Amino acid sequence: MKPILLTILFFVGTLATQGQPASSAETVVITSDQKKTRVATLENGVLQVNVSPRVTAQHKAAGWVRYRDFGAKGNGKADDIDAIAATHAFANLHGLLVKADEGATYYIGGKERTAVIRTDTDFGTAAFLIDDTEVQNRNASVFTVGSDRKPFKLETVSSLKRNQEKIEAPLPGPCLITVTNARVKQYIRFGLNQNNGSSQTDIFVVDKNGNVDKNAPIIWDFDQITEITALPIDEKPLKITGGRFTTIANKAESKYTYYNRNIAIRRSNVLVEGLEHRIRGEEDHGAPYGGFINIGDCSYVTVKNATLTGHRTYSTIGAAGKPVSMGSYDLSVNRALNVSFVNCRQTNDINDSKYWGILGSNFCKNLLYDNCTLSRFDAHQGVANATIRNSTLGHMGINAIGSGLLLVENSTIRGRSVVNLRSDYGSTWQGELIIRNCQFVPANGKPISAALIGGSNSGQHDFGYTCYMPERITIENLRIDDSGHGENYQGPAIFANFNPEKTDSSYREKFPYVVPKEVILRNVTTASGKALRISDNPFMFREVRVTTGP
């Protein structure tokens, strides 16, 4: 019987600032000798799996396989990663469900081995102990949810226009399109983590005829394209359920060497439900994490009924030569569309500043929090359309730049503002902001100069794009709990002081910052009884039309 060479390619993307390689590869050789089921590692690191024809037939008749079928001990001591990877490779080949053993504890050491998931997987109540204290490759995911479908280059598309409705290209079916112009730099970061920007990037979905999904439109003009790829979308949903994961934290030096020992989702149409992730062993130093659930290069992903954990905040020396706090994430979303977090919680206090905000994202469209209690929502290098509803946000609140509609409704926000427009990327939102039926507890009750919309832009830095504040802002049925803010408290402002130097018409912006046209206020009340003000810098917002109504 000839061996079956199963080459599994998968994408390992992450936040663009983290420097993780774009791709990696695993190779598994599956044979079908008459011998017993056997899993072995060859000298070159290739995983060899043998399953006899008789046992293969039994698994196919059952429709599923378990990790113990491939030698997993599940005792919390023996390293089970090879058995886990072998189980998934066999299941992928035959289209079988994978089940973890109830009550098992799978220890996963620092060996460089990734289990590739391409079929439904039920982790159940099993525990997974991921030991990051001695890791061969910090960029090797523990699990990657991948696709059999391969990306291909589009040779016929040489330019694109914002809101273009269709591309002309031969396509096998619905595809995820990723386009880059390396000759244009955007998101040129300002501040302690300053950089030279990222290549102009867009990502969108088209149907088999090339029609662009209108709910996630093209947001940039591309006069040139240096790379454009199409990834056929898996239309059949894949479901991953359960699992109690614990990361034993790394003890590495505190610098920007992100650990990505995670579940990387690189396939469209995925539901992750009922997963739990905890962290133990964090000390006074360590390298940051790039997201235990790391979603990228895909569309239509939902994380539901999940329990997550915020990572300790560590500091290092940033690009400007000064100390900075490093972002460390349990959730990361990068170059992805239509990603929803539904009924998600975290194990540690969402208002405890020892822990970094739980989500970071880049180059996304249509992100959703629904019924979540988490420390932060954050869009670094832009999101087109974002919704936070029925949720509670902790000490880091809502941070975003981007375009389209930013909707916050039926939620409680305990950050320093209801929405913070990130100043390191120009505090830009080209579109509309709606805040509806919400409660705002500034800084979780600590006395501050409260503002509903935070950010700053001096007009002196080129971010690679024109910076806007939301053209129209609607705030209705907002209760501001600003009790106990001190005698000198002047009352909450709509806008923070975005540019303290712009106090008269003599100030000149090299890169003009476009302020809102209209603010609509309906039923905004304060616990302090003090009126809502426009800003500590009324001159900057002198032309903004503010209307009130019942």
C-alpha positions as CSV (number, residue, x, y, z in Angstrom):
1,M,0.0,0.0,0.0
2,K,1.5,3.3,-1.1
3,P,1.7,6.1,1.6
4,I,-0.6,9.1,1.2
5,L,1.4,12.3,1.4
6,L,-0.9,14.8,3.0
7,T,0.6,18.3,2.7
8,I,-1.3,20.8,4.8
9,L,-0.6,24.5,4.1
10,F,-2.1,27.1,6.4
11,F,-1.9,30.8,6.9
12,V,-0.6,32.2,10.2
13,G,-1.5,35.9,10.1
14,T,-1.6,38.2,13.1
15,L,-1.6,41.9,13.9
16,A,0.6,43.5,11.3
17,T,2.7,45.1,14.0
18,Q,3.8,41.8,15.4
19,G,6.1,40.6,12.7
20,Q,4.8,37.0,12.5
21,P,5.6,35.2,9.3
22,A,2.8,35.1,6.7
23,S,2.7,31.3,6.3
24,S,4.0,28.0,7.5
25,A,3.6,24.4,6.5
26,E,3.0,21.0,8.1
27,T,3.5,17.7,6.4
28,V,1.8,14.4,7.5
29,V,2.3,11.1,5.8
30,I,-0.6,8.7,6.2
31,T,-0.1,5.0,5.4
32,S,-2.5,2.0,5.6
33,D,-0.5,-1.1,6.4
34,Q,-2.1,-4.0,8.1
35,K,-0.2,-3.1,11.3
36,K,-1.7,-1.4,14.4
37,T,-2.4,2.3,14.4
38,R,0.9,4.1,14.9
39,V,2.0,7.7,15.1
40,A,5.7,8.5,14.8
41,T,7.9,11.5,14.1
42,L,10.5,11.0,11.3
43,E,14.0,12.5,11.4
44,N,12.9,15.5,9.3
45,G,10.0,16.3,11.7
46,V,7.4,14.8,9.4
47,L,4.5,13.1,11.2
48,Q,3.9,9.5,10.0
49,V,0.5,8.0,10.8
50,N,-0.5,4.4,10.0
51,V,-4.0,3.1,10.2
52,S,-5.0,-0.3,8.8
53,P,-7.8,-0.6,6.2
54,R,-9.9,-2.5,8.8
55,V,-9.6,0.2,11.4
56,T,-10.1,2.9,8.8
57,A,-13.4,1.3,7.8
58,Q,-14.5,1.2,11.4
59,H,-13.8,4.9,11.9
60,K,-15.6,5.8,8.7
61,A,-18.6,3.7,9.7
62,A,-18.7,5.5,13.1
63,G,-18.3,8.9,11.4
64,W,-15.8,10.2,14.0
65,V,-12.4,9.6,15.7
66,R,-11.0,10.3,19.2
67,Y,-7.6,11.5,20.2
68,R,-7.1,8.3,22.2
69,D,-7.5,6.3,18.9
70,F,-4.1,7.8,17.9
71,G,-2.3,7.3,21.2
72,A,-3.2,10.4,23.2
73,K,-2.8,9.7,26.9
74,G,-4.9,12.6,28.2
75,N,-3.2,12.3,31.7
76,G,-2.0,15.9,31.8
77,K,1.7,14.8,31.8
78,A,2.5,13.1,28.5
79,D,2.8,15.4,25.5
80,D,-0.1,14.6,23.3
81,I,0.4,17.1,20.5
82,D,1.6,14.5,17.9
83,A,-1.5,12.3,18.7
84,I,-3.8,15.3,18.4
85,A,-2.2,16.4,15.1
86,A,-2.4,12.8,13.7
87,T,-6.1,12.6,14.7
88,H,-7.0,15.7,12.8
89,A,-4.9,14.8,9.7
90,F,-6.7,11.4,9.5
91,A,-10.1,13.0,10.1
92,N,-9.4,15.6,7.4
93,L,-8.5,12.9,4.9
94,H,-11.7,11.0,5.5
95,G,-14.1,13.9,6.4
96,L,-14.7,12.7,10.0
97,L,-15.7,14.5,13.2
98,V,-13.1,14.7,15.9
99,K,-14.0,14.2,19.5
100,A,-11.9,14.8,22.6
101,D,-12.2,12.3,25.4
102,E,-14.5,13.5,28.2
103,G,-12.5,14.2,31.4
104,A,-9.1,14.0,29.7
105,T,-6.4,16.6,30.2
106,Y,-4.1,16.9,27.1
107,Y,-0.7,18.3,27.9
108,I,0.9,20.3,25.0
109,G,4.5,21.1,25.4
110,G,6.8,23.4,23.5
111,K,7.3,21.2,20.4
112,E,6.8,22.8,17.1
113,R,3.7,20.9,15.8
114,T,0.4,22.3,14.6
115,A,-2.9,20.3,14.5
116,V,-4.8,21.4,11.4
117,I,-8.6,21.3,11.8
118,R,-10.7,20.9,8.6
119,T,-13.7,19.0,10.0
120,D,-16.1,19.6,12.8
121,T,-14.4,19.2,16.2
122,D,-16.0,18.6,19.6
123,F,-13.5,19.4,22.4
124,G,-16.3,18.7,24.9
125,T,-15.3,19.0,28.6
126,A,-11.7,18.0,27.9
127,A,-8.9,20.2,29.2
128,F,-5.9,21.3,27.2
129,L,-2.8,22.5,29.0
130,I,-0.5,24.5,26.7
131,D,2.9,25.0,28.2
132,D,4.7,28.0,26.8
133,T,7.7,28.0,29.2
134,E,10.0,26.3,26.7
135,V,8.8,26.8,23.1
136,Q,10.6,25.8,19.9
137,N,8.7,28.2,17.7
138,R,6.6,30.9,19.4
139,N,4.9,31.6,16.0
140,A,3.6,28.0,15.6
141,S,-0.1,27.8,16.4
142,V,-1.3,24.8,18.4
143,F,-4.4,24.5,16.2
144,T,-5.1,26.0,12.8
145,V,-8.6,25.9,11.3
146,G,-7.8,25.7,7.6
147,S,-9.3,25.1,4.2
148,D,-8.6,22.7,1.4
149,R,-9.1,25.5,-1.0
150,K,-6.0,27.4,-2.2
151,P,-5.6,31.1,-2.9
152,F,-4.7,32.2,-6.4
153,K,-3.6,35.5,-8.0
154,L,-5.9,37.6,-10.1
155,E,-4.0,38.7,-13.2
156,T,-6.8,40.7,-14.8
157,V,-7.4,43.3,-12.1
158,S,-4.9,46.2,-12.1
159,S,-6.8,49.0,-10.3
160,L,-9.8,49.5,-8.0
161,K,-12.0,52.4,-7.0
162,R,-13.7,53.1,-3.7
163,N,-17.2,51.6,-3.7
164,Q,-16.6,49.8,-7.0
165,E,-19.4,47.3,-7.4
166,K,-17.8,44.6,-9.5
167,I,-14.5,43.2,-10.5
168,E,-13.9,41.5,-13.9
169,A,-12.1,38.2,-13.2
170,P,-12.8,34.5,-13.7
171,L,-13.8,33.0,-10.4
172,P,-14.8,29.4,-9.3
173,G,-17.4,30.7,-6.9
174,P,-17.6,33.2,-4.0
175,C,-14.2,34.4,-3.0
176,L,-12.4,36.5,-0.4
177,I,-10.3,39.1,-2.3
178,T,-7.2,40.7,-0.7
179,V,-5.5,43.5,-2.5
180,T,-2.3,45.4,-1.7
181,N,-0.5,48.4,-3.1
182,A,3.0,48.4,-1.5
183,R,3.8,51.7,-3.2
184,V,1.3,53.6,-0.9
185,K,1.8,53.7,2.9
186,Q,-1.2,54.2,5.2
187,Y,-1.7,54.0,9.0
188,I,1.7,55.8,9.5
189,R,1.6,55.5,13.3
190,F,2.3,58.5,15.5
191,G,3.6,58.5,19.1
192,L,5.7,56.1,21.2
193,N,5.1,53.2,18.8
194,Q,5.7,55.3,15.7
195,N,6.4,53.5,12.4
196,N,6.5,54.1,8.7
197,G,3.0,52.7,8.0
198,S,1.6,49.7,6.3
199,S,1.0,49.0,2.6
200,Q,-2.4,50.1,1.4
201,T,-4.7,47.1,2.0
202,D,-8.3,46.1,1.4
203,I,-10.2,42.9,1.7
204,F,-13.7,42.2,0.4
205,V,-16.0,39.3,-0.7
206,V,-17.3,38.8,-4.2
207,D,-19.8,36.3,-5.6
208,K,-18.9,34.0,-8.5
209,N,-19.7,36.8,-11.0
210,G,-17.4,39.3,-9.3
211,N,-20.1,41.4,-7.6
212,V,-18.8,43.0,-4.4
213,D,-20.8,42.4,-1.2
214,K,-22.4,45.8,-0.6
215,N,-22.3,45.3,3.1
216,A,-18.5,45.3,3.1
217,P,-17.5,47.7,0.2
218,I,-14.1,48.5,-1.2
219,I,-12.9,51.4,0.9
220,W,-9.8,52.7,-0.9
221,D,-8.9,53.8,-4.4
222,F,-6.1,51.6,-5.8
223,D,-4.4,53.4,-8.7
224,Q,-1.9,50.5,-8.7
225,I,-2.0,47.0,-7.3
226,T,1.2,45.2,-6.4
227,E,-0.6,42.0,-5.3
228,I,-4.2,40.7,-5.4
229,T,-5.3,37.2,-4.5
230,A,-8.6,35.4,-4.4
231,L,-9.4,32.7,-1.8
232,P,-12.4,30.5,-2.6
233,I,-14.8,30.6,0.4
234,D,-15.8,27.4,2.1
235,E,-19.6,27.6,2.0
236,K,-20.2,24.7,4.3
237,P,-20.0,25.8,8.0
238,L,-17.4,24.2,10.2
239,K,-18.2,24.0,14.0
240,I,-15.8,23.8,16.9
241,T,-17.4,23.2,20.3
242,G,-16.2,23.1,23.9
243,G,-12.7,22.8,25.3
244,R,-11.2,24.1,28.5
245,F,-7.8,25.6,27.5
246,T,-5.2,26.8,29.9
247,T,-2.0,28.6,28.8
248,I,1.0,28.3,31.1
249,A,2.5,31.7,30.3
250,N,5.9,32.3,28.8
251,K,8.8,33.7,30.9
252,A,10.5,35.4,28.1
253,E,12.0,38.9,28.1
254,S,9.4,41.7,27.9
255,K,9.8,42.9,24.3
256,Y,7.8,42.7,21.1
257,T,8.3,39.0,20.5
258,Y,4.7,38.0,20.3
259,Y,3.7,34.5,21.2
260,N,1.1,32.9,18.9
261,R,0.5,29.6,20.5
262,N,-3.2,29.7,19.7
263,I,-6.2,28.6,17.7
264,A,-5.7,30.3,14.4
265,I,-8.8,30.5,12.2
266,R,-8.0,30.8,8.5
267,R,-11.2,29.5,7.0
268,S,-14.5,31.2,6.3
269,N,-17.8,30.1,7.8
270,V,-16.6,28.9,11.2
271,L,-18.5,28.8,14.5
272,V,-16.5,28.5,17.8
273,E,-18.9,27.8,20.7
274,G,-18.4,27.2,24.4
275,L,-14.6,27.5,24.4
276,E,-12.9,28.5,27.7
277,H,-9.3,29.9,27.9
278,R,-7.5,30.7,31.1
279,I,-3.9,31.8,31.9
280,R,-1.7,30.8,34.7
281,G,1.9,31.4,35.7
282,E,2.2,35.1,34.7
283,E,5.0,36.8,36.6
284,D,6.5,40.3,36.6
285,H,7.8,39.9,33.1
286,G,7.0,38.1,29.9
287,A,6.5,38.5,26.2
288,P,3.0,39.5,24.9
289,Y,0.5,37.3,23.1
290,G,-1.0,37.7,19.7
291,G,-4.5,36.3,20.6
292,F,-5.5,32.9,21.7
293,I,-8.3,33.0,19.2
294,N,-6.6,34.5,16.2
295,I,-8.9,35.2,13.2
296,G,-7.5,36.2,9.9
297,D,-7.9,36.0,6.1
298,C,-11.5,34.8,6.3
299,S,-15.1,35.9,6.6
300,Y,-18.2,34.8,8.5
301,V,-16.7,33.7,11.8
302,T,-18.7,33.7,15.1
303,V,-17.2,33.1,18.6
304,K,-20.1,32.3,20.9
305,N,-20.6,31.6,24.6
306,A,-16.8,31.8,25.1
307,T,-14.9,32.5,28.4
308,L,-11.6,34.3,27.9
309,T,-8.9,35.9,29.9
310,G,-7.0,39.2,29.8
311,H,-3.2,39.0,29.8
312,R,-0.9,40.9,32.2
313,T,0.3,44.2,30.9
314,Y,4.1,44.4,30.4
315,S,6.3,47.3,29.3
316,T,9.3,47.7,27.0
317,I,11.1,50.4,25.1
318,G,9.1,51.6,22.1
319,A,10.2,52.8,18.7
320,A,10.6,56.4,20.0
321,G,13.1,55.2,22.7
322,K,10.7,55.6,25.6
323,P,8.9,53.0,27.8
324,V,5.6,51.8,26.4
325,S,3.0,49.3,27.5
326,M,2.8,46.3,25.2
327,G,-0.6,45.2,23.8
328,S,-1.2,41.5,24.7
329,Y,-4.4,39.9,23.4
330,D,-6.7,37.0,24.0
331,L,-8.6,37.9,20.8
332,S,-7.1,39.1,17.5
333,V,-8.8,39.7,14.2
334,N,-6.7,40.6,11.2
335,R,-7.8,41.0,7.6
336,A,-11.2,39.5,8.2
337,L,-14.9,40.3,7.5
338,N,-18.1,39.7,9.3
339,V,-16.7,38.5,12.6
340,S,-19.0,38.3,15.6
341,F,-18.4,37.8,19.3
342,V,-21.7,36.8,21.0
343,N,-22.2,36.2,24.7
344,C,-18.5,36.3,25.5
345,R,-17.0,36.9,29.0
346,Q,-13.6,37.1,30.6
347,T,-12.4,35.5,33.8
348,N,-10.6,38.6,35.2
349,D,-12.0,42.0,36.2
350,I,-12.8,44.0,33.1
351,N,-11.9,47.2,35.1
352,D,-8.5,46.0,36.4
353,S,-5.8,47.9,34.5
354,K,-3.2,45.3,35.4
355,Y,-4.6,43.4,32.4
356,W,-4.4,44.6,28.8
357,G,-7.6,45.0,26.8
358,I,-8.7,41.7,25.4
359,L,-9.2,42.5,21.6
360,G,-7.0,43.9,18.9
361,S,-7.8,44.1,15.2
362,N,-6.6,45.4,11.8
363,F,-8.0,45.7,8.3
364,C,-11.4,44.4,9.2
365,K,-15.0,45.0,8.2
366,N,-18.3,44.4,10.1
367,L,-17.1,43.5,13.6
368,L,-19.7,42.8,16.2
369,Y,-19.9,42.5,20.0
370,D,-23.3,41.3,21.2
371,N,-24.1,40.5,24.8
372,C,-20.4,40.6,25.7
373,T,-18.7,41.7,29.0
374,L,-15.1,42.4,28.0
375,S,-12.4,44.9,28.9
376,R,-12.0,46.5,25.4
377,F,-13.0,46.7,21.8
378,D,-10.2,47.9,19.6
379,A,-9.7,48.6,15.9
380,H,-6.0,49.5,15.2
381,Q,-5.5,49.9,11.5
382,G,-9.1,50.5,10.6
383,V,-12.5,48.8,10.6
384,A,-15.3,49.5,8.2
385,N,-18.6,49.2,10.2
386,A,-18.6,48.1,13.8
387,T,-21.4,47.3,16.3
388,I,-21.3,47.0,20.0
389,R,-24.7,46.2,21.5
390,N,-26.1,44.7,24.7
391,S,-22.6,44.7,26.1
392,T,-20.4,46.0,29.0
393,L,-17.0,47.4,28.2
394,G,-14.4,47.8,30.9
395,H,-11.4,50.1,31.6
396,M,-10.1,50.3,28.0
397,G,-13.5,50.9,26.5
398,I,-14.2,51.3,22.8
399,N,-11.2,52.3,20.7
400,A,-11.6,52.6,16.9
401,I,-10.6,54.3,13.7
402,G,-12.2,53.5,10.4
403,S,-15.2,54.2,8.3
404,G,-18.9,53.5,7.8
405,L,-21.2,53.1,10.7
406,L,-20.0,52.8,14.3
407,L,-23.0,51.8,16.4
408,V,-23.1,51.5,20.2
409,E,-26.4,50.6,21.7
410,N,-28.0,49.1,24.8
411,S,-24.5,49.0,26.4
412,T,-22.6,50.2,29.5
413,I,-19.2,51.8,28.9
414,R,-16.7,52.2,31.8
415,G,-13.7,53.6,29.9
416,R,-12.5,57.2,29.8
417,S,-14.9,58.0,26.9
418,V,-17.8,56.3,25.2
419,V,-15.7,56.1,22.0
420,N,-12.0,56.8,21.8
421,L,-10.8,57.6,18.3
422,R,-7.2,56.4,18.4
423,S,-4.8,59.3,18.2
424,D,-1.9,57.2,17.1
425,Y,-3.7,56.7,13.8
426,G,-5.2,60.2,13.5
427,S,-8.5,59.8,15.4
428,T,-10.2,59.2,12.1
429,W,-13.7,57.9,11.4
430,Q,-15.1,58.6,8.0
431,G,-18.7,58.0,8.4
432,E,-21.4,58.1,11.1
433,L,-21.4,57.4,14.9
434,I,-24.6,56.4,16.8
435,I,-24.8,56.0,20.5
436,R,-28.2,54.8,21.6
437,N,-29.8,53.6,24.9
438,C,-26.5,53.4,26.8
439,Q,-25.0,54.2,30.2
440,F,-21.6,55.9,30.4
441,V,-19.6,55.6,33.7
442,P,-16.5,57.7,33.1
443,A,-13.3,55.9,34.2
444,N,-15.5,53.4,36.1
445,G,-16.4,56.2,38.5
446,K,-13.0,57.8,39.1
447,P,-13.0,61.6,38.9
448,I,-11.8,62.8,35.4
449,S,-12.7,65.4,32.9
450,A,-15.2,63.3,31.1
451,A,-15.8,63.4,27.3
452,L,-18.1,61.2,25.3
453,I,-15.7,61.2,22.3
454,G,-12.0,61.1,22.9
455,G,-9.0,61.4,20.7
456,S,-6.5,64.0,19.4
457,N,-5.0,65.2,16.1
458,S,-2.7,68.2,15.8
459,G,-2.9,68.3,12.0
460,Q,0.9,68.2,11.8
461,H,1.4,64.5,11.1
462,D,0.8,62.6,7.8
463,F,-1.0,59.4,8.5
464,G,-1.3,58.4,4.9
465,Y,-4.9,59.5,4.5
466,T,-7.2,62.4,5.2
467,C,-8.4,62.3,8.8
468,Y,-12.1,62.8,9.7
469,M,-14.2,62.9,12.7
470,P,-17.7,61.3,12.2
471,E,-19.6,63.5,9.8
472,R,-22.8,63.0,11.8
473,I,-23.0,61.9,15.5
474,T,-26.3,60.9,17.0
475,I,-26.5,60.4,20.8
476,E,-29.9,59.4,22.2
477,N,-31.1,58.1,25.6
478,L,-27.6,58.3,27.2
479,R,-27.3,58.3,31.0
480,I,-23.9,59.6,32.2
481,D,-23.1,58.5,35.7
482,D,-20.7,61.2,36.7
483,S,-21.5,61.4,40.4
484,G,-18.6,62.1,42.7
485,H,-16.4,63.9,40.2
486,G,-15.4,66.7,42.5
487,E,-16.1,70.4,43.1
488,N,-14.0,71.6,40.1
489,Y,-15.8,69.3,37.7
490,Q,-17.4,71.3,34.9
491,G,-19.6,68.6,33.6
492,P,-19.1,66.2,30.7
493,A,-18.1,67.3,27.2
494,I,-19.2,65.9,23.9
495,F,-15.6,66.1,22.6
496,A,-12.3,65.9,24.3
497,N,-9.7,68.7,23.6
498,F,-8.5,67.2,20.3
499,N,-5.9,70.0,19.7
500,P,-5.1,72.3,22.7
501,E,-3.1,74.5,20.4
502,K,-5.9,75.2,18.0
503,T,-7.6,78.0,19.9
504,D,-8.0,80.7,17.2
505,S,-7.9,81.1,13.4
506,S,-4.2,81.7,13.3
507,Y,-3.4,77.9,13.8
508,R,-2.4,76.1,10.6
509,E,-2.8,72.4,10.0
510,K,-0.4,70.9,7.5
511,F,-2.8,68.0,7.2
512,P,-6.3,69.3,7.9
513,Y,-8.5,67.4,10.3
514,V,-12.2,67.4,9.3
515,V,-14.5,68.0,12.2
516,P,-18.2,66.8,12.3
517,K,-21.0,68.6,10.5
518,E,-23.7,67.7,12.9
519,V,-24.3,66.4,16.5
520,I,-27.9,65.3,17.4
521,L,-28.7,65.0,21.1
522,R,-31.8,63.4,22.5
523,N,-32.4,62.7,26.1
524,V,-28.8,62.9,27.4
525,T,-28.8,63.1,31.2
526,T,-26.1,63.3,33.9
527,A,-26.1,62.1,37.5
528,S,-24.2,65.2,38.5
529,G,-26.9,67.4,37.1
530,K,-24.4,69.4,35.1
531,A,-25.1,70.2,31.5
532,L,-23.3,68.6,28.6
533,R,-20.7,70.9,27.1
534,I,-19.3,70.9,23.5
535,S,-15.6,70.7,24.6
536,D,-12.8,72.2,26.6
537,N,-11.8,73.7,23.2
538,P,-15.0,75.2,21.9
539,F,-13.2,77.0,19.1
540,M,-12.2,73.8,17.3
541,F,-15.9,72.8,17.2
542,R,-17.4,76.2,16.6
543,E,-18.9,75.2,13.2
544,V,-20.4,72.0,14.4
545,R,-24.2,72.1,14.3
546,V,-25.6,70.8,17.6
547,T,-29.4,70.1,17.7
548,T,-31.4,68.8,20.7
549,G,-34.7,67.1,20.7
550,P,-37.1,65.1,22.9
